[in-house]
Amino acid sequence: DLSEVGMITPWAEWGKGSGDNNGSYAGNNNFRAINSDYRPGAIYGRFDTGAAVVLGGAGNAAASNGLANRTIWGFGVKATPAAVNKLTVGAQFYHYEFSRLADNGTTPTTATLRSRNSRNIGTESDVTAEWKHSENVSFKGAAGSFLPGTYWKDVRGANAALNPVVMLAGDVAIKF
């Protein structure tokens, strides 16, 4: 906190969800939280398994709203200028990967899967802004880009186009 300048907050985080490495064992294949709501990143966190539209399309294993078979790390900075103390702007970067390779082959509930040799789901860069109008009302905006990792080549095929996902979003939060 710098007087006459404002508050600058650098941050970093790392999370790893473990589980059994043997996909054919009927035990606990993934780390399971009681009620996971870990959703890092403006894009990866918004288009998780509970969303109407899932990142990468329905039926893929990359979307998640927790750390089940995930290693996620990120860093960024937030700043609140002293002259405009209701505004907070930030920049963040995240890297997403599987903690262990996704299961190959067939299971009783899925068709034959392509061989998956990569754990790299992708990376995301975001710029965010939040205006705290009052204690109970805030306006948020985000611009982000998600770059698919090599996991997507395994799933979609070596010649598949891996286009980045770009998003602009705005949210209003009202507390009752």
Buried (B, 14 or more C-beta within 10 A) or exposed (E): EEEEEBEEEEEEEEBEBBBBEEBEEEEEBBBEEEEBEBBBBBBBBBBBBEEEEBBBEEEBBBBBBBBBBBBBBBBBEBBBBEEEEEBBBBEBBBBBBBBBBBBEEEEEEEEEBEEBEBBBBBBBBBBBBBBBEEEEEBBBBBBBBBEBBBBBBBBBEEEEEEEBBEBEBEEEEEEE
